[in-house]
């Protein structure tokens, strides 16, 4: 059956069927192949999109801007100082104003309720570039990267190490459930995803054949893992005091050589970036020196090692974001 996503917003993977997600992955694969072959495909020539960023990002901004340009579009970037959203102008009013000027709206910021309200009032597609609760464009990139490496997604065991309460833990759990994978969250009990969301993911898994597990013990969780995944321990917007509590809780879940030894010899390491794998960043240096650590969520040995595919993953942000925009603005099919 033909899939047409034209006019749809992209807010969370919960809104999409497994077939629709695979369609986006196939389209991302095709668009990546075209770009590498030097084929220009300005399908959306003359269209304009706006990027609303309340949280900064290297990969998300560059991915949207380069992908838009490749498709022939003109992107306009608005950081917190360049927009009145939620301050002098309501979210509903902002959505309706921007819909009169742009063909698509991207939002990267705080609550999921904000991007949901933008989509409710906008008359053009709205894309979630990240909220506290979900990060769906990252998951598309992750799934394309895993499929490229292993040749499949079904049955692949992905272990997420660390704080699984927020956007990455939530989104990986939903993405794996949708695509028939084996998802494991490995964290202290208090850092597991919300029980209501787990229940929703289990319902999806019952239909797709996915397996969802939740462990506190890394050696058990990592046994036979194909993918070992982690993220930074303190999210953007959290106070500096969070580091002390988080390091005490998360240090046993650091991805290091010992952790990788529990996984399959063929396992790969993934990280959505940025990563504190050394002391070459301001925050990494401050935190590392304060707590006597030379790395935080992942050691440099693993990050720079042969099992790491983090930069393939980062590149695929652009290709899968391009797929989302092409599918929702032009209804592009795979070919």
Secondary structure, 3 states (H helix, E strand, C coil): CCCCCCCCCECCHHHCCHHHHHHHHHHHHHHHHHHHCCCCCCCCCCCEEEEEECCCCCHHHHHHHHHHHHCCCEEEEECHHHCCECCCECHHHHHHHHHHHCCEEEEECCCHHHHHHHHHHCCCEEEEEECCCCCHHHHHHHHHHHHHHHCCCCCCEEEEECCCCCHHHHHHHHHHHHCCCEEEEECCHHHCCCHHHHHHHHHHHHHHCCEEEEECCHHHHHCCCCEEEECCCCCCCCCCCHHHHHHHHHHHHCECHHHHHHCCCCCEEEECCCCCCCCCCHHHHHHHHHHCCCCCCECHHHHCCCCECHHHHHHHHHHHHHHHHHHHHHCCCCC
